[in-house]
C-alpha cells in the first residue's frame, strides 16, 4: 500500500475514534434512569435500551403499546441483561441523536447505534490504539523523509530520531585527518602499481587473498577430501557389510589434523587402529617440530621487520620530552659547573674525574656498603681469560647459533658472558645449547645470567616484558646490603639498553685488568676472524679503550636525526651543537682492557644518573658525549684513572666493521663484500674480523641465514 493511502486511512480512522469517544460520553449522560418515587438512580442503561424505552413511552402517550412490534422483552425494572449491538462500528453521532420534530425533548433514532468495538475490554482498546499511533508515526516519518539531512538540507523538519548532520567544519577536519593518515601509510608509487589495481572490486581482492598460499589452509582442504573418502567407504558398508568386524571402517578413530599423503587421518580398518595410532603420534611429533621451526622463522622475520621499523620510528620515541616545559633550563642545571654537576633537585650528581679521581661505582647509588647479589645461572668466569659481554635476551636459538658458531670457527677460546631470558621465557633449546659450551668441553666458555626485570609502560602500567626496549625496567635482586639482603634497584625504571651497562660493569669485575673485553650486540653480529688476535699479538697491555665509528661520509651526528635527538634530549642543544659535524661512534661495539672498560662503564652509568635520559638510544648519546666532551681523557693533561688512551677506528678500518650507514647501495658495490668467499671486507680488501649490522645488506643477510640453517642442522644431528 502506498504512503498516501496509509496516511488517508490513518487520518479518517483517528478522527472517527475521537467522534466515538465523544459519542460514548453523551450516551453515558443519557443512560441515567431516575426512579420516579425515590428520585435515585436505578442503574446504567445501554443506549439501545434507552432508545427503546423512549419509544415505548412515546407510543404509550399515544394510547397503544406493541411489544411484538418492538421485538423486545418488557422492562424488568433494572434486571434486564445488556444486549450488545451487532454492529462493529456505530453510526455517526448525528444519526444516533435525531431531534424530534414534534417535541422539545430529544429522542433517539430507531436504528441500533453502536460504539467503538463495543464489548471489547478497555485494555485491549488501548493496545489497538497504540498500534494506530505507531502507524501514524510511521506515516509522519515517511512523509518527513524529504526533509532528512541525507535527502536535503532542511534539518529542522527531520524526525527526532534522525542523527544530526555534520557541519562543514567537521567534514573538512575529517577529510584532512583522513588525508594525513592515508599519506602516512601509503606505499611507494612503484609498490602500489605492482600490488594494487585501482579498478579492482572487493570480490577481486577476496580472490587474491584466497589465492595466497597457506600450508595450513591447504592442509585443511586435503583433510576434508580424505574424510569424504572415509564417508563414502562407510556408506558402502551399509549395503555390503564385511564378514570380519575388524575389517569394518565404521566407528574408527579419526584425526582432526592432516597427516600427509602417506598417512590417512584414520585407520584403514577397525583392527588396524593401534598400529595407526603409533604412526600418527610419530607423524604428529614431526609436524610439531616443523611448525616450531616455521614459527621461529616467522618470529625472526617479525623481529627483523620490527627492528627496522623501530629504527625508523626512534625519532618520535626519543624526542617525546624534548624542549617541553623549559627543558633547556633543566638540562643546563645538569651540565658541568665550577662547583660540580647538579641534578634538577639541586643535589650533587656524578661529575667526570679530574686527575686521578674515579667515577663512583654503579652500586654506590644505593649506598657505599652495597654488595652485588647477581650470580650466573650457569657457567663460571675465568679471570685470566678474555671475554665478550653480550646482552642477548629474548632471542630464539638461531641467533645464538649464528653468534656462537661463527665465533667458535675463528678459534676464539675465551669467555662469552650473556644475559638471557629467565628460564620460563627462554626459547626452546637455547639453554641446552648454551650449556653445552663450557670450559670443561674446551673452546668457548659460556657464562649465562638470568636477570629478573620489573618493566613498566610509559603510562606507569606494569608490562610483561621490556617491549623491545621501549618499556622502562628495574632490575630485581641485583644489589644487596652489607649483610647480603636484597635491596630494591636504586635507579628509576629505564630501557634495558641503558641498564645493560650496569650488567656489563658487574661482569667486568671478574677479570684481570689486562684481559681484553668486548661489548657487542648479539642479533646482528657475524664473526669472521678471532676478534682479539691483532691485540694479543702486541703482548700484554692495559688501559686501552677502542671505539668504532660508522661511515663518516654517509652520516654525521648532526645529519642523523636519531643521534642528534639523543644528544639534545640528554644534554640540550647548545651543549652538543659543536659535535654535529663529528662522525657517529657506535655504542654497540666497544673493545678495551678490563681496567679501561670498567672505568668506561662507570662513566656510562653515571651519565644516566646525571641526565636521567630514559629514551631508548640515549646510551649512544652518552657514548658520543663522553668521547667528544673529553671526559674519557682527551690528552695527557686530562687522563682518567684506568684509561691510558682512547682510540677511535674509522668504519672499515678496525676490528669491528659497522656497516649500517652504507645503505645507498649493496656492500658488494662498495667493494666491502666478497660473494665468492662470503666475506665482509674492510676498505683495504682485508677480511673484517667482526661484521656488525650485517643484516642491513640483503646479500650478506641471506648468506648468514643459510649458515644459520646449517648450524641448526648440525646441532640437531649432534643431539641425536
Secondary structure as UniProt FT lines:
FT   HELIX           3..31
FT   TURN            36..38
FT   HELIX           47..61
FT   TURN            62..63
FT   HELIX           67..70
FT   HELIX           93..96
FT   STRAND          97..99
FT   STRAND          106..108
FT   TURN            116..119
FT   HELIX           122..143
FT   HELIX           144..147
FT   TURN            149..151
FT   HELIX           155..157
FT   TURN            160..161
FT   HELIX           168..185
FT   HELIX           189..195
FT   TURN            198..199
FT   HELIX           202..211
FT   HELIX           215..239
FT   HELIX           245..247
FT   TURN            250..251
FT   TURN            261..262
FT   HELIX           270..272
FT   HELIX           273..318
FT   TURN            319..323
FT   HELIX           327..334
FT   TURN            338..339
FT   STRAND          341..342
FT   TURN            344..345
FT   STRAND          348..349
FT   TURN            355..356
FT   HELIX           362..366
FT   TURN            368..369
FT   STRAND          371..372
FT   TURN            383..384
FT   STRAND          387..391
FT   TURN            393..394
FT   HELIX           397..409
FT   TURN            410..411
FT   STRAND          415..420
FT   HELIX           423..425
FT   TURN            428..429
FT   HELIX           430..435
FT   HELIX           439..441
FT   STRAND          445..450
FT   STRAND          452..456
FT   TURN            458..459
FT   STRAND          462..463
FT   TURN            467..470
FT   STRAND          472..476
FT   STRAND          479..480
FT   TURN            482..483
FT   STRAND          486..487
FT   HELIX           496..508
FT   TURN            509..510
FT   TURN            513..514
FT   STRAND          516..520
FT   TURN            523..524
FT   STRAND          525..527
FT   TURN            531..532
FT   HELIX           533..536
FT   TURN            537..538
FT   STRAND          544..549
FT   TURN            552..554
FT   TURN            557..559
FT   HELIX           561..571
FT   HELIX           573..576
FT   HELIX           577..579
FT   TURN            580..581
FT   STRAND          585..593
FT   HELIX           594..611
FT   TURN            616..617
FT   HELIX           618..628
FT   TURN            629..633
FT   HELIX           636..638
FT   TURN            641..642
FT   STRAND          645..649
FT   TURN            651..652
FT   STRAND          656..658
FT   TURN            660..661
FT   HELIX           667..670
FT   STRAND          673..674
FT   TURN            675..678
FT   STRAND          679..681
FT   TURN            683..684
FT   STRAND          690..692
FT   HELIX           694..696
FT   HELIX           698..719
//
